Amino acid sequence: MGDAGFDVIHLNLHKTLGTPHGGGGPGSGPVGVSERLVPYLPAGCVEKTADGSFRLHYDQPKSIGYMAPFYGHFGVFLKAYAYVLRLGGRGLERVAEYAVLNANYLRKLTEDFLDVPHARLCMHEFVASAPEGTRALDIGKALLDRGIHAPTVYFPLIVPECLMTEPTETESKETLDHFAATLRELVEKGKTDPDFLPGAPRHMPVRRLDETGAARNMVLTEDMHDAGQL
């Protein structure tokens, strides 16, 4: 990637490298920089020694300093490593191809009832806006009632009422068809019944949670009094 002129590259190990992301778990991945930026990396860079072993070295006078915890999530790296070894080079190519194929298939299935701002070939995900008169959050909640994990909502922020769908390489055509048909049904019903989507979910153990209140008034389940001594 450095040959293409990039100064910084983040290889996020979610999706096609088999690790969870977002609500399903932490995202993680190595960050690579061009040679001219190496002196400024966080202190504690990995260095290969003469005997072939590795160590962390901190002799970096131009470093931006120590960042904790900049090593990432060990479990995420390990799972991705095992996935890479299991698939091999050709296998990784195939799963990437399937992820892109599935995303474009879903984009075509939904573009006549969702507002797709970029009506062209996508990569492993595509973005769409909830139709006028409906909200992305309400559609996501209604999908939960149908046993379908909701897509990412309101990201990226440049797309109004955004639904970002990432089907991954493992979904079958039948599953994708079911998702698109269910989504179409919910959108059409939401247009005719103004109370239908805002009332979802109706059949989950809990309904609408006060997410803002939860973020501002956190109730911790761990005893953090002695955390500073760990």
C-alpha positions in Angstrom: 0.0 0.0 0.0 3.0 2.3 0.6 3.7 2.1 -3.1 0.3 3.7 -3.8 1.4 6.7 -1.8 -0.6 6.1 1.5 1.0 7.4 4.7 -1.2 5.5 7.1 -3.2 2.2 6.6 -5.5 0.6 9.2 -6.2 -3.1 8.5 -9.4 -3.7 10.4 -9.7 -7.4 11.0 -13.5 -7.5 11.2 -15.8 -8.9 8.5 -13.9 -11.0 6.0 -11.1 -11.8 8.4 -13.7 -13.5 10.7 -13.8 -11.3 13.7 -16.8 -9.5 15.2 -17.4 -5.8 14.9 -19.7 -3.2 16.4 -22.4 -4.6 18.6 -21.0 -8.1 18.0 -17.6 -7.4 19.6 -14.5 -5.1 19.4 -12.9 -4.1 16.2 -9.1 -4.2 16.0 -6.3 -4.4 13.6 -2.7 -3.3 12.9 -1.8 0.2 11.7 1.0 0.6 9.2 2.7 3.8 8.3 5.2 4.9 5.7 8.9 4.9 6.5 9.0 8.6 7.1 6.4 8.4 9.9 8.0 5.5 11.8 9.9 7.7 14.2 6.7 9.2 15.4 4.8 6.0 16.2 3.7 5.4 19.8 6.5 4.2 22.1 6.8 0.5 22.4 7.3 -0.6 18.8 7.9 -4.2 17.9 11.5 -4.9 16.9 12.9 -8.2 15.5 16.2 -9.1 17.1 19.3 -10.8 15.6 18.2 -14.2 16.9 14.8 -14.0 15.3 12.8 -13.2 18.4 10.8 -10.1 18.9 10.8 -7.4 21.6 9.3 -4.0 22.4 11.8 -1.1 22.2 11.2 2.3 23.6 14.2 4.3 22.3 12.1 6.6 20.2 13.0 10.2 20.9 10.5 11.6 18.3 7.7 9.3 19.4 4.3 10.9 20.3 4.6 8.9 23.5 3.0 5.8 25.1 -0.6 5.1 24.3 -2.6 2.6 26.4 -3.8 0.1 25.3 -2.4 0.5 21.8 -1.6 -3.2 21.4 -5.2 -3.9 20.4 -7.3 -6.9 21.4 -5.4 -10.1 21.5 -8.5 -12.3 21.0 -9.4 -10.5 17.8 -5.9 -10.9 16.4 -5.8 -14.6 17.3 -9.1 -15.3 15.8 -8.2 -13.6 12.5 -4.9 -15.4 12.4 -6.6 -18.7 12.8 -9.1 -17.8 10.1 -6.3 -16.8 7.7 -4.4 -20.0 8.3 -7.6 -22.1 7.8 -8.5 -20.4 4.5 -5.2 -19.9 2.9 -4.5 -17.4 0.1 -7.1 -18.6 -2.4 -9.7 -19.0 0.3 -9.3 -15.4 1.4 -9.8 -14.3 -2.2 -13.0 -16.3 -2.4 -14.6 -15.0 0.8 -13.8 -11.5 -0.3 -15.4 -12.1 -3.6 -18.5 -13.6 -1.9 -18.8 -10.6 0.5 -18.7 -8.2 -2.4 -21.2 -10.3 -4.4 -23.6 -10.5 -1.5 -23.5 -6.8 -0.8 -24.2 -5.9 -4.4 -27.0 -8.5 -4.7 -28.7 -6.9 -1.6 -28.2 -3.4 -3.0 -30.0 -4.3 -6.2 -32.8 -6.1 -4.3 -33.5 -3.1 -2.1 -32.8 -0.1 -4.3 -36.4 0.2 -5.5 -37.8 0.7 -2.0 -34.9 2.3 -0.1 -33.1 5.5 -1.1 -29.7 4.3 -2.3 -27.5 7.4 -2.8 -24.7 5.6 -4.6 -26.3 3.5 -7.3 -23.1 1.8 -8.5 -21.0 -1.2 -7.7 -20.1 -1.3 -4.0 -17.6 -3.4 -2.0 -18.5 -5.5 1.0 -21.2 -3.1 2.2 -23.7 -0.5 0.9 -25.5 2.5 2.4 -29.1 3.5 1.9 -31.5 6.0 3.5 -34.8 5.0 5.0 -37.6 6.3 2.7 -39.3 9.6 3.5 -41.7 9.3 6.4 -39.7 6.4 8.1 -36.7 6.3 10.3 -33.7 4.0 10.2 -33.8 3.3 13.9 -37.5 2.2 13.7 -36.7 -0.1 10.7 -33.9 -1.7 12.6 -36.1 -2.3 15.7 -38.8 -3.8 13.5 -36.2 -6.2 12.0 -35.5 -7.5 15.5 -39.1 -8.6 15.9 -38.6 -10.8 12.8 -35.5 -12.5 14.2 -33.1 -10.5 12.0 -30.0 -8.7 13.3 -30.5 -5.0 12.4 -27.9 -3.4 10.1 -25.8 -0.5 11.3 -27.9 2.7 11.6 -26.9 6.4 11.3 -23.4 5.7 10.0 -21.9 7.2 8.0 -23.3 10.5 9.1 -23.2 12.0 5.6 -26.1 9.7 4.6 -29.4 10.8 6.2 -31.4 8.1 8.1 -28.6 5.7 7.1 -28.9 2.0 7.0 -25.5 0.4 6.3 -25.8 -3.2 5.4 -22.9 -5.7 5.4 -24.1 -9.2 4.6 -20.7 -11.0 4.8 -19.6 -13.9 2.7 -21.4 -16.6 4.7 -25.0 -15.6 4.0 -26.8 -17.8 1.5 -29.0 -16.5 -1.3 -32.1 -17.7 0.6 -31.1 -15.7 3.6 -30.4 -12.6 1.5 -33.8 -13.0 -0.3 -35.5 -13.3 3.1 -33.9 -10.3 4.5 -34.7 -8.1 1.5 -38.4 -9.4 1.4 -38.8 -8.7 5.1 -37.3 -5.3 4.8 -39.6 -4.4 1.9 -42.6 -5.6 3.9 -41.7 -3.5 6.9 -41.0 -0.4 4.8 -44.3 -0.7 3.0 -46.3 -1.3 6.1 -44.5 1.6 7.8 -45.7 3.9 5.0 -49.4 2.9 5.5 -49.4 2.7 9.3 -47.6 5.6 11.0 -47.6 3.8 14.3 -46.2 0.5 13.1 -42.5 1.1 12.9 -42.2 3.5 15.9 -43.8 0.9 18.1 -41.2 -1.8 17.3 -40.0 -4.0 18.8 -43.1 -5.6 20.2 -41.9 -9.1 20.9 -38.4 -8.8 22.3 -37.6 -9.2 26.0 -37.1 -5.5 26.2 -38.5 -2.7 24.0 -37.0 0.7 23.5 -34.1 1.4 25.8 -33.0 4.9 26.9 -29.6 4.7 25.2 -28.8 8.4 26.0 -29.7 7.9 29.6 -27.6 4.7 29.8 -24.6 6.5 28.4 -24.9 9.4 30.8 -25.8 7.4 33.9 -23.8 4.2 33.7 -24.5 1.4 36.2 -21.3 -0.6 36.4 -21.6 -4.3 37.2 -18.0 -4.7 38.4 -16.6 -3.3 41.6 -14.2 -0.7 40.4 -13.1 0.6 43.8 -9.8 -1.3 43.6 -9.3 -1.1 39.9 -6.4 1.3 40.3 -4.5 -1.3 42.3 -4.8 -4.0 39.7 
